[in-house]
Amino acid sequence: MSEHGLTVTLNLGWIGEGSVFLVSDTSATRKGVAQQPLSSLGQNQQRPDGVAVEESVAKLVPLGSHAVAALCGDARGATLLVRDVLRRLGRGTSLHGAILESGHSLYHHHPPFGGFSILVAEWDSGPRLLRYDSQNLALANVTDHGVVFQGSLGKQVVDRIRKEIEGLPKPPVHGQVVLGAALAILQGIAASEDLVRDSVAGIFYGLQIDADGVHWQPNMLYVFHQKDRAPQDDLPLHIVGCRILDGLCTVGSSLNRAVNIFVPAGDTTDRSAWMTRWQDSLGTEAALQMSKLIAFIRVTGGSVVILPNDQQHFRYVYDDGLQFAFSPELDRRLRWKPTADRPCSYSLGLPAPKDP
């Protein structure tokens, strides 16, 4: 999102088996100096042109029990839109009606807003994707458009992400594991490519929606490593934990040695009270213990390994600093070299398959 109405960010949605998935980055773009030099993924948040692209905002806003909007473009306009939509929903207006009415109301705002759009994932007798654009005041059904992108990312990276999303594991793999694999791929691309150039930065987070409602991503732990030899020969480059608590995105990073909390537009959470409630579960050690899935991401080469956090193949101890132990099976999988037709590995159990 941007303070100046630029189409910056990355939101993407797609339809899976019986679900709709929605993912967003956490960047905000403005002119000036970045408040922190690095994002949780290690990205340089200050561009040479004097623009700061900072990991600082949650863009996924629930619109009821079966719908969520991802915001893009002018931050003021998009934020006011979803707040007005939530008010209208509270008065009994339908979701589609609320979006169109709010959009027409904001169209006459003075001074005018910059361009913005929202990508809406919903369950309405089935998974659906909708896109609203403030320029033409239209709400389009894009359910059948494959992987839907919204934002400023360059075509080459968009094509790469589309290929990866279309190649995600299919049922009977659980939807939350599919979502975890998608997020791990995006974190790996963000850590190895200069997405800040396209005003995309920060942790990616997401959700799925089915007939039972909104399901936020599982608690994820991302372990970034680089060298091709045995991973236990070197400590990982860095470790990032991401959890969604009460709809707020929380991110802990070994680089920044801090936990950041990103509140979505329209949320009235008191951060101090919220921190008091969750303070015992926000540290790095808690993130390690509470993560449901662990993603091992090789920054050079791009391979991704997803494992459940059962502590059988990957363990950590806090004696003299953070130490890791890898089982022989996991060591073998982490040294797996990707090929053109198999760029990523999705390990849902061990032992690992044979190397290609």
N, C-alpha and C positions, 0 to 999 in steps of 0.2 A: 504494500500500500504506500501511498505517497501523499505528502502534504501539498503537492503542487498539481494534482490531477493527472500525473503520468500513469500509463498503464504498466505498472511494475508489480511483480509478485510471481508466484507460480501456484496455481490451483489446478488440480486435475481430478476428474471423476470417471468412473467406468462401472459397467454392470457386470456382476459375476453371477454365479448360479444362485438365484434367489436372494440376491443382495445388491445394493448399490454402495460403492465405495467413494469416499471423498477425502482428499489429502491436500494439505497446504503447507507452504513454508511459513516462517515467522519474521520476515524482514519488513522493515519500514525504511523508506528512502527519503532523504532530505538533504538540502544544501548545508554544508558546515562540517565541523570536525566530529568524528565518531567519539562517543563517550567511552567506549572500550575498544582496544585495538583488534581483538580477535573475537569471533563468534565461538560458541561451544564446540563447533566442528573444526576450529582452527583457521577459519577464513579471515582474511584481512578485510575489515569492515570500512576502511577508508579508501576510496577510489582516487586515482591521480587527478581527476577533474574537479576535486573539491566536493564531491558528493559522498555522503555517508550512507551506507547500506547496512543497517543494524538489525541484529536479532533482538526484537523488542516487542512484538505484538502477536496476539492470537487472532486468527482470522476466521475460525470456524464458529459460527453462532447458531445454537439450537433455536429452531422456530417451532416449538411444540415437541411432542413425543416421537414423531416419525418424520421429521424434516430438519435439515441443517443447511445453512447458507455459508458459502466461502466468499470472502470479500476481495475485491480487486479494484485498483485505481484510486481516485481521490478519496482519502481517508475520511474527510468531513462528510461528504455526500453519502458514501457507503454506510458510515456509522449511523447517520441520521435516518437513512432508509430502513435499516433493520430495527432500529428503535421504534420507528413509527409502525413498521409491520407488526412488531410484538404488541404494541398498544391496540392495533386494530384486531389482531387475533384474540386479545383479551376481551374484546367487545363482541366476539362471535363471527367476525368476518372470515370467509374462507381464505386459505393461504394464497391462492392465486389472485383472488380479489384484493387481498391486503397488499400484495406486492405491487399490483398495477395502480391501485389508488394512492399508495405512498409515493410511487414513482412520479405520477402526474402532479401530486402536490409539491414535490421537491423541484419539479421542472420549472416552476415559477418563482423559485427562491432568488432573492437579491441580496448580495451579489451572487451570480450563478456559480455553481460548483463546476469543477473539472469533470471530465468523463469518468464514470465508474461502472462496474458491472458486478453481478453476483451469480455464482453457480450454486444451484440448489439441488441437493439430493433429498429425495423423499420416497416414502412408501405409500402408494395410493392404489390399492388392489394389485400391487406389483412394484418393482423398483423403477424409479424414474429419475431423470436428470433434466433440469430446466435452467435456462440462462436468461437473465434480465440485463438489458443494456440501457443505460440512462440516455444515450444519444437518440435512439429511436423509440424509446418507451415500450419496447416489445418484450414479451415473455415467451421464449421459444422452447419447444420440447426438443431436446437433443439426446434423448434416450438411445436412439438408434445410430448415433454418430461414432460409435466405438469409444476409444479413450479420448475424452474431451479435455482440452487444455485451455487455460485462461491465464494471460499474463504476458511477460516480456521476454521469455527465454528464447534463445536463438533456435532456428529450425534444425540445425544439426543435432543439438542436444535433445530437442523435442522428439525427433525421429528415433533417437537412441532409447529414450525413456518409453516411447510408445511400443517399441519392439520388446523391451523388457517386460512391460506390463502385460502385453498380449501373450507372453511366454510364461506367465506365472503358473504355478501348480494348479491343477483342476481338481474338482471333487474326486474322491472323498476327503481331500485335504480340507481341514477346518478353515472357515473364512478368516478367523483371526490370525492363523498362520500365514495365509495368503497376504493379508494386510501387512503383517510383520515383515514378510519377504519384500513386498513393494517398498516399504519404508526403509529397509536396509539398503536396497539398491539405490534409492534416492540419496540416502546419507553418504553412500560410497561415491556417487557421482559428484555430490556437493564437496566432498573432501578432496577430490582429485582434479576437478575441473574449476575453471574460474567463472563461476556463476555470478559472482558479484558484479562482473562486467555487465551482465544483463539485469542487474538490480534484483537478484534472487539470492537469499542468504538465510542462514540459521537452520535450526533443526526442522525437519519435516514431521508433521504429526497428522493423525487421521482417524477415521471411523468407518464403520459399515452400518447400514440400515436394512433391516428386514421386517417381516411381519410383526416381530416382537418389539420393535422400536430401535433406538439408537444404541449402538455398542461401540464405545470408544476403544481405541487400540489397546492391546495388552501392554503391560509394563515391559519396556524394552531396555536392554543393555547393549550398547554398541562398543565393541572392542576393535579399535583400528590398529592394524599392523602393516608392515611394509616389506620386510625382507622375505626372500623365497626359502631360506633355509629354516630349520626347525624353529617354531615360534618361541620356544622356551629359551633360546639362546639370547633373546633380547626382550626387554619389557615392551609392551605395546606402545605405540605412539601416544595414544590417549584413549580415555574411556569416557563415554557419555551415557547417562541414564535419562530416560524420558518416561514420565508418568502423567496421566490425566487424572486429576483429583477435583471433584465437583465441577467438571467441565473446564477447569483451568489447566493450562499446559505448564508443567514443571520440568526443568532441565538442569541436571547437574553435570559438570564437566571437570575432568582432572586438569585441563588446561587453565580454566578460570578459577578453579578451587572455590566455586560458589554455586548456589542453587538459584536459578532465575524463575520467576513466576510471570506468565503471560496471561492477561485477563482479556477475554473477548469483548468486542463492542456490545454495549447494552447491558453488560454485567455490572452489578453494583456491589461486588464483593469488597469488604473491608480487609485490606491486605494484612493489617496488623492482627486482627482477630483470626483471620484464616491461618496465618503463620503460627499463631499460638496453638491452634487446633492440630496442625500437622507437623510441628517442628521436630517431633521425635522420629518422623519417618522420611525426612527430606535429605538427609546426608548421603554421602557416597556409599557408605557401608550399607545403609538401609536400602538404597537403590539396588545394590548387588544382591541383597537377600530377597527383595520383593519382586524382582524382574521375573516375568514368566518365560520370556524368550531372550536368548543371547544371540546377537549377530556379530560374527567375526568378519571384518571387512578389510580386504587387502587393498590398500590405497593404490599401489602400483600393480596394475594387472586387472583390478576390478572384480575379483572373485568374491562371492558372498556365501558364507556358511551360516545357516540358521539351526539352532539347537534349543530344545527345551532346557530350562535352568533346573536340572535335576541334581547338580553337583556331583555327578558320577564321572563326567569327562572333563569338567572344568571347575577348578576350585580356587579359592582365594583366601588368604590369611592376612591378619594385621598384627604381625610381630614387630619386625624392624622395617616398617613401611609395608606397602602393598605388594604381596607376592602371589604368583599364579602357579598352578599345577595343571598340566595338560595330560590327558590319557594318551597312550600310543595311537589309538584310533583317531582321536581328534587331531593329534599332531600330523598324521598322515593326510587327513582331510584338509587341513589348513595349508599344506604344501601342494595341494591339487592345483594344477595350472589350467586356467580357462582356455577354451578354443573359440573360434569364430561362431560355431554353431551351438556351443555350450558355454556362454559367457558367465553364467552364475550357477552355483550349486545350492540346492535347498535340502539340507540334511534334516530330516524329521526323525531320525533314529540312527543308531550305529549298530553294526560296523558300517564303514563307508563303502560305497561301491568302488569297483576297480577304477584306477586312473584311466582316462581316455588314451 
